[in-house]
Amino acid sequence: MNKRTIELSGHIIDSLSLTKTMGIIMDKGGEFDILEIDVGRKKSDISRAKIEVSADSPELLESILDELSVLGASIDELKEVQLVASTKDKVAPEGFYSSSNHTTHIYYDKNWIPVENIEMDCLVIVDEESKRAFVKPISDVKAGDKIVVGLDGVKVTPPHRSRNTQQVFEFMNSEVSSEKPLMNLIHGIAKEMKEIKNRGGKIGIVGGPAIVHTGSAKYLASLIKNGYIDVILAGNALATHDIESNLFGTSLGIEVETGKIVAHGHTHHMRAINRINRSGSIKNAVEDGTLNGGIMYECVKNNVPFVLAGSIRDDGPLPDVITDVTKAQDIMREYAQEVDMVLMISTMLHSIAMGNMLPSRVKSICVDINPSTVTKLSDRGSAQVLGIVTDIGTFLPLLYNALEGD
């Protein structure tokens, strides 16, 4: 029988980390023995557990330990990380450590050093000269990169569920339901947003075209104008329909204010793209007077950056759309490390994409009428996301009023 001892630390009972650890071990065919457990008696106390994990084969044991590492389990026996050099661009050594989105440290040169720019599903690279560790997606790996292999010397610290029952963001405990108290959640989010801005933090929006379709673009535009939003991450559709709405009063050919179908309205989004092409860019269209309102207008007027990532289904696209998806990914990664909160609104693909890039320390809210959007985010490792199942046409006006109502 192959054995290793692991250690869990933190609010491991409140966050169910201890229960999940035992479940993973049993589900994968291993066995466990709790060697030590120290339960915190006060809200400020943390708990610790030392568990011996056993499996029939080294491969099964390694597989169990790999899953447990995401929960924050670390190998009790202190060893330095193993580094193996890549022999080819975009190729990692077998057994490479695949990162989670949680705060991570590695034990290198007799010191615990933080892994910078943490992101899930990446490799951990060590610069031996500067003694720094950082992540790289496998597509960015270069021959000669020193890559962490295995789990020895790796310590993961997931965010812990708050013991404050009034806390809106209870990490690792976000159930998807349309029956959550919406107004309480919105007021909690508004309070958190104000606190973030008061301390100089940054808030990002990941948005889909439903923001425009539902007539909510004016609320998002006002939030940008009033300084609540620091970056917009979206696709061609949000920008195109926002511009269509401001040039023609329609979104997908439907009059935004009345919901009426407009004759030949289905051509309006293409005419909107054409006018921006004539100006050369969204910024130029604002400066030459072609565009005088809306989300993209407020971004330009208030120096709020936006990243429009293209896809195969785009019409046009607008000249500002980044059609090289790996380039768009890299730019989104930079903003993912800078923000303190992200609101993901009515866009499944962009929400999941951004969720994959965000460190788990970033407070994240996903708002969608479709519960599966929030579920898929959680299933892909973004366990810190607070999910709200509601119509964006209800959510954004209420959030705006909660922020501006004082």
N, C-alpha and C positions, 0 to 999 in steps of 0.2 A: 504494500500500500504506500503510495506517494503522499507526502504530507508537507504543508507549509503553514506557518502561523501568520494570521493577519490581525490588524488592529483597526478598530473603528473609533472615531472620536467626534464629539459634537452633540447636538440634540438628536441622538440616534434613535431615541424612542418616539419622540414627537413626530419626527420626519419619517418614521417607519423604516429607516435605514437598516436597523437590526433585523426586523421582520423580513424585509426584502432580501437581505443577505442570506438568511437561512433558507428562504424560498428558492433563491437561485441555486444554491448548493444542492438542495434536494432535487429540484427539477432537472438538473443536468447530470444527476446520477452520482453525486459525491456525498460525503458524510462530513459532519462537523461535531466539534466538541468545544463548548464554551469554557475556556480556561480561567478567565477572569472577567468580572463585570463590576463596574462602579457607576451607580446611577446618581445623577445630580439631583439634589433635594430642593434646590431653589430655582427660580426662573432663569437666573443668571448663570447657574452651574451647567457645565457640560457633562456628558456621560462618556464612559470609555468601556470598550469590550475587547478582549483578546480571544480569538477563535482559531482553533486548529482545523484546517480544511484538509480532507483526505480524498483521494481518487485512485482508481485502479491503474491509471497510466499517467505518465508525465504530461502527455498531450491533453488529456481530459482535465488534469489539474491546472494546466496553463490556461485552458479555455475558461474554466470557472473563475480563476483569479482575474482574467482579463475583463470579464463582465462585472466582477465585484469592484474593480478599480473605479468604475464610473460612479459607484455609490460612495466613493471616498475611502474604500478599504485600502490599506497600505501593507506591504510585507513587513512583518515585525522585525525580521533580521535585517540590520542595517548594512547595505552593500552599496557600493558606487554603481552608477548607471553604466551599462555596457554600451560602448560606442562602436559602430561599424561603419566604415566608409562606403559610400555609394560607388559602384564601379561604372555607372552609366547614367547619363541624364535621364530624368523621369523614372528611374528604377531605384527602389529601396531594397536593402538587404532583407532576407527572409526573417520573419519574427519581429519586424519593426513594431514599435509601440505606436498605436493609433490613438490620437488625443481625443479627450472629451472637451466640452466647452466650459468646464469648471476650472477654478484657480488651481494651477499645477506647479509643483516644485520638483526639482531633481537633485539628487545628492551627487555632487561632482566636486572633485578635488577637496574632499572633506568639508564641504559646505553645502547647505541647501540653497539653491538659487532658483528664482522664479522663472517660469517659462513665459516669455513675452508674447503679446498679441494672441492670446489663447483662442483657439477655434476648434470645433469638433472635426473629426475625420481628417486630421493633418498629421504630419510627421514632426517629431521634435529634433531640431538641429542644434548642435553645440559648436560654438566658435571657441576653439581651445585657446586662442590667443587672448581674446577679451574676457573669456570665461562667462559668456552670456549664452542663454538658451532661448530659442524662439521656434515658432511653428512655420512650416511650409506645406502648401498643398503638394501632392505628389507630382503635379505637372511642373512645379518650379524646382524640383530637386536637380542638383548638378552633380556630376561625377566628382568625387572627393569630399562631398558633404559628410560630416560625421553625424550619424543618425542613431538615436536611442533605440536599442533593441531589448525586448523583454520588459518585465515589470520591476525588476530590482532597482532600487534607488529612485522610484517615482512615487510621489505623494500627491493625491488629488483631494481638494477640499471643496465639496459641493456646498451651495447655499443651503442654509438650514431653515426649516419652517419656523416662522415667528411664533413665540408663545403668547403674543398679544392677540387676543381673540378679535380685537377691533382692527387689526392690521389688514389692509386690503391685499397686500402682496404676501401670501403665505406660500413660500417657495415649496415646490415639490408636492403640492396638495391642491392643485387646480382642477376641479371637476368641471366637466363641460355640461352646462345646463342652461336652458332658456328661462328657468325659474329662479335664477339668482335675483336678489333685490337690486334692480337696475339703478335706481337713483342713489342708493347707498354706495354702490360701486363707482358711479360717475363722480359723486362728490369726493370720494376717496382718491380717485385718479386726479381730479382737478387740484386737490390739496397737495398731492405728491408733485404734480407738475409745477405748481407755484414754488414749492420748497426747492426743487431742482433748479429752477431759474434764479431764485433768490441767492443761491450759493454759486452761481455762475456755471451751472451744468448745461448739458445739451439734450435736446429732444428731437427725435426723428420721426417722420411719417413714412410708412410703406403703404401706398395707396393704389386702389384700383378704380376703374372708370365708373363703378356704381356710385362713387361719391358725387359725380356729376349727374348721372342718370336720376338720382333721387332728389336732386335740387339742393344738395348739401355743400356744393362747392363754395358758395358764398361764406359759409361758416369756416371752412378750412382756410379760405383766402384771408378772412379777418384774423384768424389765429396767427397766420404768418405775418400779417401787417402789424399785429400787436406784440410781436416778439416772442411768442411761445414756441415756435417751430424753427429748428436750426438746419434741417436738411430734409429734402423730399427724395424718396427712393421709389421709383415707379417704372412704368413702361410707356410705350408709345400711346397707348389707349387713353390713359388718364390725361396726358397733356393735350392730345388731339381733341378729345371731347370737351375738355375745359375751354380750349380755344374756339371750338365750334360753338359752344354755348355762348361765348362772349361776342362772337362775330354774327351769329345767326339766331341766337336765342333757343337753339335746339341741342339735343344730345341723341345721337343715333336717329336723327330726323324727327324726334318727338319734342314738341315745345315744352321746355322745362317748367315754365310757370303754370301751364294749363293741362299738360298731358295730352294735348291734341296732336294728331298726326298732321304734319305739314306736307303739302304737295311738293314732290321732288326733294323732300327733306333727307332722303337716304343718301343724297350726294353731298350733303353739307360738310361731312367730315373730310371728304377729299378736297373740297373747295377751301376748307380751313388750312389743310396741309399745303395746298398750292400757294395760298397767300403768304404763309410763313417761308416757304421756299423762295418766293419772290423777294422777301426781305433778307433772306440768307440765314437767319437764325431767330430763335424766340427773343433773344435780347435785342437784336436789331429791329424786330417787329414792334417791340415796346418803344424803342427810341425813335422810330420813324412814325409812330402814331397808329400803326395798323392794329395793334393790340392795346386795349386801354382798360382791361379789368380781368379779374379771375385769379386762379391759383398761380399760374405761371407768371402772370403780370406782377403779382405781389412778390414772387420769388426774385424776379429781376429788380424790382424797385427797392427791395429791402436786403439785397445781397445775400439771399438764402440760396445756397447751392442745391442743385438737383441732379440726380443721376437717372437717366432714362435708358433702361436696358432693353435692347431689341429682342424680337422673337421671330420665328419663321412665319407667323400669321399676321404680321404687321402690315397695315396699309401705309403706303408712302415709303418709308416712315418720315417723320419730321426730321429736319436736318440735325437736330440736337441729339437724336437717338444714337446710342453707341451700339453698332451692329456686331461688333466683335464681343461675344459674350464673356470671354475670358478677361478681356480688358475691363468690361463693366464689372465683373466679379472683383477684380483687384481694387477698383475704386470704391465699390461697396464695402470691401473688407476694411479699408482705411476708415470709413465713417463708422463701421461697426465697433471699432476700438475707441472711438471718440465720444459716443453718445452715452447718456446715463439712463435714458428711457426711449423705447420705441413703441409707437402705436401702429399696429398692422391692421389695415382697414379694407375689408372686402376685396381681397386678392389672394387666392390660394397659392399660386405659384410663386409670386414675389414674397409672400409671407414665409413660406417654407424655405425659400432661398436665403432670405435674410436671417431667419431663425438658425439656419445651419452655420452662419458666420458670427453670430452674436456670442460673446462671453456670457456665462450664466449670471454674472453679477449685474448685467443690464436688465432693468425692470422692463418687462415686455407685456403688452396687452394686445390680444388678437380679437378683433370685433368682426363677426361675420354672421349672416343669417343662416349659413350652412354649418351645422355642428361638426361635420366631418373635417372642415378646414382646421378647426382648433384641435381636434383629435389627432389629425395627421401631424401637426406640429409637435405635439407631445410624444407621439409614437416615434418620431425621428430624433428624439433626444432633447427637445426644447422644453424640459419639464418645468422651467421657471415661468412659463407664459401663463398669464391670467386670461382665461377665455371668457368672452361675453358673446352669447348667442342672441343677436337682435338685429333689427334693420338699421343700417347706417343712417337712413333718413331720420330715425329717431335719436340715435346716439350722438351724432355730431352737434345738432342744435342744443341738446341737453348739456353736452360737455361745454359748449361755448357759453351758455347761460351760467353754468356753474363757475366758469372762470371769470366771466365779466359781470356777474350779478351783484358783486359786493359794492 
